Amino acid sequence: LRSYSSASCAEPDYYLDLHIRLDPNGKMSPWLFNTLELGSEIEIQGPYGDCHYRINEPDRPLLLIAGGTGIGPLHAIVHDALHKGHT
């Protein structure tokens, strides 16, 4: 179980939005919350999934269900859909 999700959509602003939940027993989230300083640069890879908005169906109803940090990708899909004129 991962405590972070990508919440970015394909916009040319070069920012990566992450939703991160602190897991006191985790290896990554405590480091992000307690060690990494504001403005620090880190190198990351991914995500490698195919969770995205289908632009060719702008009138199709969307049903997006998630919980916890899993809402991050769905937030990005809604943002992308609205930006592209989804009705």
VENJO-V105144 format. One record per helix or strand of 2 or more residues. SS is the DSSP state (H for helix, E for strand). FROM is the first residue (numbers start at 1). LEN is the number of residues. If there is no record, write none. Layout:
SS;FROM;LEN, SS;FROM;LEN
This chain:
E;4;3, E;18;3, H;29;6, H;68;16
